[in-house]
Amino acid sequence: MSLPKVSIVGRPNVGKSSIFNWLAGLRLAIVDEVAGVTRDRMGYVLEHAGRYFEIIDTGGIGINDVDQLDEEIEQQIEAGIREASLLMFVVDARDGLTVLDQSIAERLRAIGKPILLVANKCDGENWESYANDFFRLGLGEVVKCSAKNNRRRPELLDALLERLPDELPDPGELAEPEMKLAIVGRRNVGKSTFVNTLAGSERMIVSEIPGTTRDSVDVRFELDGKTFVAIDTPGLKKGKSIRSDIDFYSDHRAKRSIRHADVVLMFFDCSQRVSKVDKQLVNYIESEYKPCLFVVNKWDLMAPHMPTERWAEYLREQFSSMAYVPIAFITGQEGKNIKKLLNHAQMLFKQSRARVPTPELNRLVKRALEIQPPPTIGTRRLKVFYATQIGEQPPTIVLKCNDPANVTPTYRRYLLTTLRDGLKFGEVPIRLFLEGKAEASDRDSEPGATRRESATASEVEEFAAGSLPAEPVALDLDDEVVDWEADSEQEG
């Protein structure tokens, strides 16, 4: 059973996006005093009284868009109305009944779907009497509320459930997405076109006008019987070009989408050189340790003129610290190579959640230290006691050692490369911590300090079986190499 949908409709600036965020309990849609901020429709699944349904935010009916996207916005509104089980018609109690409200009421009444009339901005009881004027629309009960002042949210949710189908899906019938994909990149690289191809419909407004997409929008789609979520994000600007509140919130939403995603698809336009914005985005993805795919879009335009190897080499030169990131060449509008791309993204997601047994990890680190011993800093040489994986997404590894300060950036890169080549994390970022014994205890004892994730049950079992030394045993390559496994058996 598919989820019933409640589409929020009304004229501009009556508080539709505010109500959407208020009901969701999250700041999902951009809210601004400027009319026409919302363009694409945005959805969110709600639960109330044990029943589930989806609310859909839409643009303002009758908006005169500054970028002349009136027709495209109207198509998005019409799609939201068409797919709705219930229409939430929002009006502004402070403005009172307007001619445009009356026109919208006539349009909705002709559709023949259930309508719930909601008077927003009833910020106090004195404003509720003003909302009675909306009974003249002939749409029945008027639910009086205020998203800004958090007034009568339970009453609004109860009224929605009363008008929705009696049988709503229970939690067990909701398909959890297998993976969340953030689609990021600068403006006009084809992100929204790609998302529409995934969804199999005109889910996002596509235009040559830069900045058409202003919000991050979650779009559910299916592939091979599995459900996924693609997060279309606004195209980012240079920092100095962010001048309005809308630009600021668009930038914030895009970065939040990266943080919440399982895998990030970083889009490039094959006809454009890598820009400063591209580098800023890639740096942010790297700082968040997110599995990433570089996606070179619109390749049909460049294929006759350049081999893929040349563009791939160009990307490697621009992003040398991300040499492990795979590169895909697609034509988003035609859907060429998209299924292969999604299959590869699933592989990256799987790698990011993999765990490596502690003995295997220790053997690899031991071999890395033998092949290329750590440099000597002054009179001290790095001694590694043992290694263990403490987390996933990203794979997080701790090396217990005598003096982390002795690890140079070059040697750290060598260790990361060795781990990536020898383990199950070949194409995803690895978070590597080097800890001294005193350092760890000092940090954990600090007031308000965030403690490192404790050992998992499997690590405790490995410790009991003797896979880890009961006391740290240093690997001193100047003397003799300690057989960790033999030593563990003796200690066990």
Secondary structure as GFF3:
##gff-version 3
##sequence-region A 1 492
A	DSSP	beta_strand	5	9	.	.	.	ID=ss1
A	DSSP	alpha_helix	16	24	.	.	.	ID=ss2
A	DSSP	beta_strand	42	48	.	.	.	ID=ss3
A	DSSP	beta_strand	51	57	.	.	.	ID=ss4
A	DSSP	alpha_helix	70	82	.	.	.	ID=ss5
A	DSSP	beta_strand	86	92	.	.	.	ID=ss6
A	DSSP	alpha_helix	99	111	.	.	.	ID=ss7
A	DSSP	beta_strand	115	120	.	.	.	ID=ss8
A	DSSP	alpha_helix	125	131	.	.	.	ID=ss9
A	DSSP	three_ten_helix	132	137	.	.	.	ID=ss10
A	DSSP	beta_strand	142	144	.	.	.	ID=ss11
A	DSSP	alpha_helix	153	163	.	.	.	ID=ss12
A	DSSP	three_ten_helix	171	173	.	.	.	ID=ss13
A	DSSP	beta_strand	180	184	.	.	.	ID=ss14
A	DSSP	alpha_helix	191	199	.	.	.	ID=ss15
A	DSSP	beta_strand	217	223	.	.	.	ID=ss16
A	DSSP	beta_strand	226	232	.	.	.	ID=ss17
A	DSSP	three_ten_helix	239	241	.	.	.	ID=ss18
A	DSSP	alpha_helix	245	260	.	.	.	ID=ss19
A	DSSP	beta_strand	263	269	.	.	.	ID=ss20
A	DSSP	alpha_helix	276	287	.	.	.	ID=ss21
A	DSSP	beta_strand	292	297	.	.	.	ID=ss22
A	DSSP	alpha_helix	299	302	.	.	.	ID=ss23
A	DSSP	alpha_helix	308	318	.	.	.	ID=ss24
A	DSSP	three_ten_helix	320	322	.	.	.	ID=ss25
A	DSSP	beta_strand	327	329	.	.	.	ID=ss26
A	DSSP	alpha_helix	338	352	.	.	.	ID=ss27
A	DSSP	alpha_helix	358	371	.	.	.	ID=ss28
A	DSSP	beta_strand	376	377	.	.	.	ID=ss29
A	DSSP	beta_strand	380	381	.	.	.	ID=ss30
A	DSSP	beta_strand	384	391	.	.	.	ID=ss31
A	DSSP	beta_strand	396	401	.	.	.	ID=ss32
A	DSSP	three_ten_helix	404	406	.	.	.	ID=ss33
A	DSSP	alpha_helix	409	422	.	.	.	ID=ss34
A	DSSP	beta_strand	431	436	.	.	.	ID=ss35
A	DSSP	alpha_helix	437	445	.	.	.	ID=ss36
A	DSSP	alpha_helix	457	464	.	.	.	ID=ss37
A	DSSP	alpha_helix	484	491	.	.	.	ID=ss38
###
